[in-house]
């Protein structure tokens, strides 16, 4: 059983003992701490919640709602929703904050409390530390019976979210409708199963082939939208002669596409293509994290603008975007952040912008992909063993390559002349991630194997 407390929220596997999994005790403890913290910061006694379709969702939701009520906090419950929809609802409701009940790309045994401030943005590391300290102190003041919070169920925000997307100047509904796209959608049996088709219909897309769109939470495949998990979507595209496939993760903040021939457009190129479209119409700066493809840097610089790399994590990317006044940003895992709408990864706005781009270009996805810089990535991980000192391991790797350009704001990223390697501890799983990129898949895989072997040797995992 696992419980992880990080900038990505309170995340864990359901079951086990308190402190070693996401148990009812842990849910109450951290919900109460966050609720009291949010009210103390804002003076507002309202919090918005929403959840994805995980099997544990109703149970976790009832615990969260009851805990917030016990603090005298009113709850606006969006029910089954998406992460970006909740993010937009928080400021719309003038709430103290929000809690999204989702473990994002993690398998079905996981769930999480993803914590938002009054702006609908993820709380900072410093704010998170205050919440954790309050939780550990146990100094929570609960309301008396006449002051308990009330609950309002509101299922209107997905439509409000879609309406806001349609109102964006760069979302060209007329061009999308005229293109008469046929689209296959894989929503891994979660909230995207109703949210994505609703958006597509609003954009004028009439032909939709649904794959795993029933939001029952029994994920049909691993919910991380990676090529290895999207064989069903690829088959649906080719079988139905669809022009593209769309895949989202359970809470609809990550997005990737499948080309008309069933090949992967690549989650790394989701942000690249959308940024290309944005930069052609509204020049400005871009941001992605250290583990994202160099292609965004190339596209940005080729357009005469400035690219910035941030530490991994949505909070860090948004902080860098605000500091550089970036007009588009996100993460290479398919996370698109478009500040014109809101500061949060949003697959729905990503779909609308991508389809607008595709309609304007009047090209197939495979032809569109071919016009971008060609890079190949290898994504690997090493499971942490008990007592493993990750910081020392990464320091040792940094020392080993001390004569090679590096960035150490998040683990260690080593920039070789013909590629790069990024080694870092995950914010969401008990693993070390090893991402590499090069000019060919073979070179990226070889560099990854080299990095993994060296890391495992330093850790004593291999002889």
N, C-alpha and C positions, 0 to 999 in steps of 0.2 A: 504494500500500500504506500502511496506517496502523497505528500502535502508540500506544495511549493508556494512560497510567499515572495513575490517579486514585483517589478514595475508592470507586469502583465496581470496582476491581481492575485487573489487567493485561489489556487488551482490544485485539485487533487483527485484521486480516485475515490469512488463511492464505496463506503464500507470500512471495516477495520476498527482500530482503536483511535480515540481522540488524539490529535496531534500527529497521527501517522496516516491519515486519510482525510477526505472531506466528509466528516461525520456531522450529524446534527449539532453536536457540541461546538465543532469548529465553525459551522455556518452561523449559529447564533452568536458566538463570540465575536467574529469579525464583522458581521452585519451590525451588531450593537455598537461596536467601536466606530465603524464608519458612520453610522447614523448620527451618533452623538458628535463626532468630529465635524461632519458636514453642517449640522445645525449651529455648532459653536462658531464656525467660520463665516456663516452667512446670515444667521438669525432667521432662516427660513425653515419651516417645518413641513416640507414636502419633498419626497424623493420619487423619482420615476424608475420603474423596473420593467424588464422585458426578458424573454428567454427564447432559446432555440428549442428544437423539438426532441431533445435528449429524453430518454426514458426516465431519468431521475429529475427532469425539469419540474413537473408538478409538485413533487415532494420538496425540492429545494425552494421553490417559489413560495409554498405555504409557510415554510420556516422563516424565510426572509420577510414576507409580509407581516407575519405575526410579531416578529421581533421589532420591526420598525413601528408597528402600532403600539407596542408596549413601551416605546420611547416617547409616545405622544406625537409621532410623525405621521402625516397623511401620505398615503401611497397612491400614485397613479400607475396602474398596472396595465401595460400594453399587451399582456398575454404573449402568445406566440408572435415573435417579431424578429427583427434583424438588429445587429449591433449598430449600424449607422442610423437606423430609424430611431433607436433609443437615444443616441447621441444628439439627434436633432430635436427630439421631444423635450429634453431637459431644459434648454433655454426657452423653448416655446412655452413651457409650463411655469417658467420662472422658478424652477425647483432648486433646492440646495445641492442636488447631485443626482446621480443615477447608479443603478446596479444592473449589469447585464449578466444573466445566468447562462453562461456558455463556456465551454472549454475550447471553443474555436475549432482548430484542426485536429485536436486530440480524439482518440477512439471513444466509443460510447460509454466506457466505464468511468470516464473523467467528467467532471463538471467544474465550474469556477464562479467566483464573484469578481466580475470586472468592474472597477470602480471609477466613476466619472465625477468631475467637479461641476460647479454650477454653470460652466460654459459648455457642458456636454463633452469635455475632453478628458482623457485619462489623467488621473491624478499623478503628480510628479513623484520622483523618488523621495524627496524630502517630505512631501505630504504623506506618502505611503508609510514612511518611517514613523510619523506621528500617529497614524492609525494603528500600526502594529504595537507601538509602545502603549497606547491606550488600551488595546485589547489585552496585553500582558499585565497591565496594572489592575485590571478588573474594576476600575473606578467608573462604573457606568450607573447613571441615575435614571431609573425607570419612572414612568408616569403613573399617577394615581388613576383610579377607575374612571373618573369623570373626564379625564384628560387623554384617554386613549385615542390613537390616530384612527382616521377613517380611510376606507379604500374606495377608489373610483376605478372602474374598468373602462378603458378607452381603446377601442380597436380602429380608430380613425387615422392613426398616424402613418400607416403605410401609404394610404392615398395622399396624405399631405406631403409625404416624402417624394412620391412620384410626381405630384404636381409641381413641387419645387424644382425637380430635375428638368421637367418639361419647360419650365420658365427660363432656364439658362440660355444665354445667347448662343453658345456654341453647340447646343443640342438641336440638331436640325431634324425635327420630326417629319417635315414634308419630304426631305431627301430620303430618309429611312423608309417611309411608307412607299415612296416611288420605286425604291430599289427592290421591293417585294421579296425581302429575305426569307429564306426557309432556315429555321434554326432548331437544333437539338439542344436540350437543356438537361444537365445532370446536377441535381440539387442534393444528392446524398441523403435523401429521406429526411430533410429538415426544412427550415423556414424558407429557403430559397425555392422550394417546390411550389409555393403560391406567390412569393414576392417577385421572382424573375418573370414568370409568365404574365403577371399583372402589369409589370413595366413594359414588357414587349408588346402586349396588346395596346397599351397606351401610346406606344411609339408607332403603331400602325403595322406591326408584324403580325401576320395572320396565320402563318404556318409554323407550328411549334410541335416538335416531337419530344415527349417527356420521358426522361430516364431517371428512375429513383426520385420521383417528385412527390411521393406520398409522405407527409411529415409525421411519421410515426416513431422516428428515432432509432429504429433498428437499421443502422447504416448498412447499405448494400455492399459497400467496400470501404477500405480505409478512407476516412474523410478528408485527408490532406489532398488537395487537388494537384497531384503530381502525375507525370506521364504513366508511371507504373500502375496507377489506380484508375485510369480513365479508358480502359479497353472497351467498356460498354458504351461510353459516349462516342468513342471513335467508330465503333461498329454501327451505331445509330446514324451517324453522319453519312457514312458511305452507303449503308443499306437504303436510306431514304433520299440519297442524292441531295442532302442539305448543303447549304452554302457555308455553314460554320456550326461548330458546337460551342456551348458555353458551360463551364463548370464553376461552381462556387462551393465554399466550405459551409459547415453547418450554420454559422451566424452571418454569412453573406458579407464578409469584409475582405475576402480574397477571391480573385477572379483569374481564370485562364481560358484560353480558346483552343479549339481544334480546327484545323484547316479543312477545306472541302475534300481533300483526298484522304482524310482520316489521320494525317500526321499532326503532331503537336506544334502549335504556334509557339508554345513555350511560355511558362508563367513569368519568366524573366523579361519577356518582350511585351507583356501586357502594358506595363508602365511606359516602356520605350515608345510603343506605337501611339499611345494616348498623348504622351508628352510631345511627340512629333506633331500631332494634330493641333494641340494647344499652342505650341511655339510658332506654328505657321500663321496663327491668327492673333495671338497676343504674346509677343516676345517677352521673355523674363527668365528668371533663374529657376533652377531645379535642384532637388535634393533626393537622394536615396541612401540606403544604409550601406555599410562597408561590405556586406555580403552580396550586394547586388551587382549585376553585370556592368561592365565598362561601357556598354552600348549607349546607356543614357548619357554618360559623360560625353561621348563622341557626338551624339545627336545634338546635345545642348551647345557644345563648343562650336560645332559646325554652323549653328544658327547665330553665333556671335554672342552667346549668353554664358552665364557662369554656373557651373555644377559644383555642389558641395556634398561630401560624404559624411554621414552621421553614424553614431553608434546604433546597433540593432535595437529595435523596439519603437513602437509607434510614438511614444512620448518623446523619444530622442529625435526622431525624424521631424516631428512637428516643431519642436524647439528650434531646430536648425532652419526649418522653413520660415519661421517667424523672424529669425535673426537675419536671414538673407533676403527676406521679402520674396520668397519663391512663389511662383504661380501654379506649380504642379510638383508633386513629390510622391513619395511612397516607398515601398519595399519590393525587392525582386521576387518575393513570394506571391506576387499577384495583388499586392495591396496598393490601391490608388487613392491618393489624398488630393482633393481639389478644393482649395480654400474658398473659391467662389460660392460653393455650396456650404461646406463646413469643414472643420479640421478633424477629419477622421477617415480611416480606410473605408471605402465605400464601393462595393462591387456593382451596385445599381447605377450610380453615376458613371462608373467605369464602362459599363455596358452601353449606356446612352452615348457617351463620347466616342467609344470605339466604333459603334455602328454609324455614327455621323461621319467619322473619318473614312470608314469603308465605303459609305455611300458617295462621298465626295471623290474618292480616289477611283471608284469604279473598277476595282481590281479584285481578284480572288485573294484569299488570305495567304496562300503560298507565294503569290507574286508580291504582295505587300511585305511579307516577311523578308523576302530576298533583297529588298532595297535597304535594309538596315545592316549595320556592322555585324560581321559574323563572329560570334564567340560561342564557346561551348563550356558548360559548367558541369561539375561533378559534386554532388551533395551527399556527404557521408556523416556518420556519427559513431562515437564510442560511448558505450554505457559506463557510467561512473561506478566504480567499486567502492565499497565502504571504506571511509578514511582517506580517499584519494585527494591529494592537495592539488587542485586544479590550477590555482594561482602560481604555485611553484613550477608546475609542468610547463605552463605557458611562458613563464619567465625564462625557463631553460631553453625553450624553442626560440624565444626572442634573442637570447644570448648566442645561440648556435648560428643564427643568421644576422648577427650584429652588423655585418658589412653590407647588408642588403636593405634598401629602403623599407621602412616599416611604419605602421600606424598602430598605436597601443591604447587608443581610447576605449576599445571594447575587445578584450582578448588581445590577440596579435594578428595583424594582417601584414603579410610579407609580399611586397611588390617586386616580382621578377620582371625582367625585360619583356618576356613573351607570355606573361600570365601572372596570376596572383594566387595566394592561399590565405584563407582566413580561418583561424582556430579560436573558438570561444565557447564558454559555458552557456548552455541554453537557459533562457528565462522561463521556459514552460515545461521542460522535461529534465530528468536527472541524467543528462548526457553532455558530452562535448561535441559540438558541431564542427565539421571540417569541410569547408566549401573551397573549391578551386575553380579557376577559369583559365582557359587557354584558347588558342586558335583552332584546335581540333579536339574532338571528344577523346581521342586516344591520349593526347598530351594532357588534357585535364584529368583524366582517370589516372594516368601515370603519376602526375604531381600529387594527386590525392593519396594514392597508395604510398608514395614516398613520405608524405606528411604523417599518415596514420602509423606507418611502421616506426618512424622516428619518435612519435609521441608515445606509442605503446612500449617502445624500448625504454624510454625515459621513465615511464610509469612502472616498469617491471612486469608488464602484462605478457610480454614475449621474452623469451630467453635471448 
